[in-house]
Amino acid sequence: MIRQLTVRFPEDEVEFGDVGAEAFSSYREVPHGVGPYASFRFVLDGVSIEQNVADFVGWTPMNGVAFTYRVRAEPGRSQPFLNLVAVVKDR
């Protein structure tokens, strides 16, 4: 289970809380839009992790009103990380 998940975009930070394996959270409003990538802050196996993108240069919001970020927790060299598998436009 991923705990205390927060997804960070250039102008918005959205809290999703705890998300179980193979589960979906409810939709959250992102005032400035969802893009093809984001930063994450979460707790996994008791370890607090901040996973930032290098920068948001060139980042633009995607067209649509509802999206699903499909992520997979994977081991890393020094700590686990969330691999963004897909950004799915639901509406």
Secondary structure, 3 states (H helix, E strand, C coil): CEEEEEEECCCCEEEEEEECCCCCCCCCCCCCCCCCCCEEEEEECCEEEEECCCCCCCCCCCCCCCEEEEEEEECCCCCCEEEEEEEEECC
